């Protein structure tokens, strides 16, 4: 089990490549090196399951609006797998989304 946040796995579930890259760059500056990425909620849940099976409880950075589901649906399924998860919700709108 990881002792420090720097030793933990981070799972970024985000459909925007630009936002994923910004999050990774920010976390890298904090000394974090273990990243896993998903563009969709369903595949993010699968990666989460795989990490839990490897005895890793990742910190999850979760976009609220994903192409296949919203954050509430993703978190509900993850909490059923592992109730003590740590999730940071994030969202952003593109300029085109504001119209």
C-alpha positions as CSV (number, residue, x, y, z in Angstrom):
1,X,0.0,0.0,0.0
2,X,1.3,3.5,-0.9
3,X,2.5,5.6,2.1
4,X,2.6,9.0,0.4
5,X,0.4,10.8,-2.1
6,X,3.4,10.8,-4.4
7,X,3.5,7.0,-4.3
8,X,-0.2,6.7,-5.2
9,X,-1.7,5.9,-8.6
10,X,-3.8,8.7,-10.1
11,X,-6.7,7.9,-12.4
12,X,-7.7,10.8,-14.7
13,X,-11.1,10.2,-16.3
14,X,-11.4,13.1,-18.7
15,X,-12.6,13.4,-22.3
16,X,-10.6,16.5,-23.1
17,X,-7.0,15.7,-24.1
18,X,-6.0,19.2,-23.3
19,X,-7.4,19.1,-19.8
20,X,-5.8,15.6,-19.2
21,X,-2.4,17.0,-20.2
22,X,-2.8,20.0,-17.9
23,X,-3.7,17.8,-15.0
24,X,-0.8,15.5,-15.6
25,X,1.6,18.4,-15.9
26,X,0.4,20.0,-12.7
27,X,0.5,16.7,-10.8
28,X,4.0,15.9,-12.2
29,X,5.2,19.2,-10.7
30,X,4.0,17.9,-7.4
31,X,6.2,14.8,-7.8
32,X,3.4,12.4,-8.8
33,X,4.5,9.8,-11.4
34,X,1.8,7.1,-11.6
35,X,-0.9,8.0,-14.1
36,X,-3.7,6.1,-15.7
37,X,-6.1,7.8,-18.2
38,X,-9.5,7.2,-19.6
39,X,-11.7,9.2,-21.9
40,X,-14.9,7.5,-20.9
41,X,-16.7,6.6,-17.7
42,X,-17.1,2.9,-18.5
43,X,-13.4,2.3,-19.3
44,X,-12.4,4.5,-16.3
45,X,-14.4,2.1,-14.1
46,X,-12.6,-0.9,-15.6
47,X,-9.2,0.7,-15.0
48,X,-10.3,1.4,-11.4
49,X,-11.3,-2.2,-10.9
50,X,-7.9,-3.4,-12.3
51,X,-6.0,-1.1,-9.9
52,X,-8.1,-2.2,-6.9
53,X,-7.4,-5.8,-7.8
54,X,-3.7,-4.9,-7.7
55,X,-4.2,-3.5,-4.2
56,X,-4.0,0.1,-5.3
57,X,-6.6,2.6,-4.4
58,X,-6.1,5.5,-6.9
59,X,-6.9,9.1,-6.4
60,X,-9.5,9.8,-9.1
61,X,-9.7,13.1,-11.0
62,X,-13.1,12.9,-12.6
63,X,-14.7,15.1,-15.3
64,X,-18.3,15.7,-14.4
65,X,-19.6,15.4,-18.0
66,X,-18.2,12.4,-20.0
67,X,-19.4,11.2,-23.4
68,X,-21.0,8.0,-22.0
69,X,-22.1,8.9,-18.5
70,X,-21.9,11.6,-15.8
71,X,-19.7,11.6,-12.7
72,X,-22.5,10.6,-10.4
73,X,-22.9,7.3,-12.3
74,X,-19.2,6.7,-12.3
75,X,-18.8,7.4,-8.6
76,X,-21.8,5.3,-7.7
77,X,-20.2,2.2,-9.4
78,X,-16.8,2.9,-7.9
79,X,-18.1,3.3,-4.4
80,X,-19.9,-0.1,-4.7
81,X,-16.4,-1.5,-5.5
82,X,-14.4,0.4,-2.9
83,X,-16.3,2.7,-0.5
84,X,-13.2,4.6,0.7
85,X,-12.2,6.1,-2.6
86,X,-10.9,9.7,-3.0
87,X,-12.5,11.6,-5.9
88,X,-11.8,15.1,-7.1
89,X,-14.5,16.3,-9.5
90,X,-13.6,18.7,-12.2
91,X,-15.3,20.1,-15.3
92,X,-14.7,22.8,-17.9
93,X,-16.6,24.2,-20.8
94,X,-15.1,24.9,-24.2
95,X,-15.9,28.2,-25.8
96,X,-18.2,26.3,-28.2
97,X,-20.1,24.8,-25.2
98,X,-21.2,28.2,-24.0
99,X,-23.4,29.0,-27.1
